[in-house]
Amino acid sequence: MPSTGEMPTSPTATRLRQRAVALDTVAWRLGQVYAVDLYRLAGPDTWVGPSPQACVDDLLQRRAAILQQIDVLRAESRRFTRTADEMDARAAVTAGVR
């Protein structure tokens, strides 16, 4: 049991928190990928397809999809953390009842 007054945590809660950290890390890395800002470099000289605007539109759609997945990862991370906190709180209440 921790001597610093911290509430003990279960192995399952610890795994959930580790998964939350991993998801946050992946979300951060996705936010750093070059493709997120690629649309800024697209112009009349760089396009391939029916029109320069179609190229930019396609890049913006792909950017939006990446950003949406970042949000999904972060939401799942928060859910894991919340579940781990709830598990620990229930365990503390149960331990206090005994």
C-alpha positions as MATLAB code, in Angstrom:
seq = 'MPSTGEMPTSPTATRLRQRAVALDTVAWRLGQVYAVDLYRLAGPDTWVGPSPQACVDDLLQRRAAILQQIDVLRAESRRFTRTADEMDARAAVTAGVR';
ca = [
       0.000    0.000    0.000;
       1.442    3.441   -0.900;
       2.833    5.339    2.057;
       2.153    8.793    0.557;
      -1.557    8.615    1.291;
      -2.375    7.687   -2.306;
      -5.311    5.435   -2.894;
      -4.235    1.934   -3.965;
      -5.129    0.976   -7.498;
      -6.084   -2.356   -8.982;
      -4.113   -4.035  -11.769;
      -7.103   -3.560  -14.087;
      -7.295    0.167  -13.339;
      -3.536    0.455  -13.896;
      -3.870   -1.249  -17.298;
      -6.702    1.111  -18.255;
      -4.571    4.116  -17.325;
      -1.659    2.724  -19.355;
      -3.966    2.284  -22.335;
      -5.214    5.843  -21.865;
      -1.637    7.132  -21.971;
      -0.948    5.070  -25.102;
      -4.058    6.479  -26.817;
      -3.083   10.030  -25.867;
       0.389    9.411  -27.297;
      -1.027    8.117  -30.585;
      -3.425   11.084  -30.758;
      -0.547   13.510  -30.178;
       1.578   11.813  -32.841;
      -1.273   11.915  -35.345;
      -1.597   15.617  -34.679;
       2.068   16.039  -35.574;
       2.002   14.209  -38.916;
       2.939   16.228  -41.941;
      -0.291   15.263  -43.733;
      -2.390   17.363  -41.331;
      -0.959   20.578  -42.767;
      -0.302   19.372  -46.305;
      -3.248   21.343  -47.672;
      -1.332   24.548  -46.898;
       1.254   23.597  -49.509;
      -1.295   22.765  -52.204;
      -1.681   25.355  -54.862;
      -2.002   25.649  -58.620;
       1.565   24.310  -59.058;
       1.070   21.184  -56.944;
      -2.327   19.817  -57.839;
      -3.159   16.571  -59.578;
      -6.687   16.030  -60.771;
      -9.571   17.960  -62.233;
      -8.712   21.295  -60.582;
      -6.432   22.846  -57.978;
      -9.455   23.415  -55.722;
     -10.441   19.740  -55.960;
      -6.952   18.821  -54.764;
      -7.173   21.233  -51.817;
     -10.687   20.004  -50.992;
      -9.467   16.403  -50.982;
      -6.552   17.282  -48.690;
      -8.886   19.155  -46.338;
     -11.230   16.147  -46.193;
      -8.324   13.872  -45.323;
      -7.162   16.356  -42.689;
     -10.647   16.421  -41.175;
     -10.678   12.613  -41.037;
      -7.329   12.565  -39.196;
      -8.474   15.232  -36.743;
     -11.715   13.325  -36.132;
      -9.749   10.189  -35.283;
      -7.571   12.195  -32.896;
     -10.766   13.271  -31.106;
     -11.981    9.657  -30.989;
      -8.674    8.490  -29.472;
      -8.723   11.223  -26.855;
     -12.349   10.502  -25.940;
     -11.546    6.823  -25.505;
      -8.537    7.755  -23.376;
     -10.752    9.872  -21.125;
     -13.242    7.001  -20.888;
     -10.492    4.577  -19.828;
      -9.237    7.002  -17.196;
     -12.752    7.662  -15.880;
     -13.450    3.914  -15.676;
     -10.167    3.341  -13.815;
     -11.012    6.136  -11.377;
     -14.467    4.661  -10.776;
     -12.984    1.207  -10.186;
     -10.544    2.599   -7.638;
     -13.252    4.630   -5.907;
     -15.483    1.547   -5.607;
     -12.553   -0.481   -4.264;
     -11.779    2.230   -1.686;
     -15.405    2.322   -0.525;
     -15.495   -1.473   -0.307;
     -12.201   -1.533    1.621;
     -13.520    1.129    4.004;
     -16.691   -0.855    4.679;
     -14.812   -3.925    5.881;
];
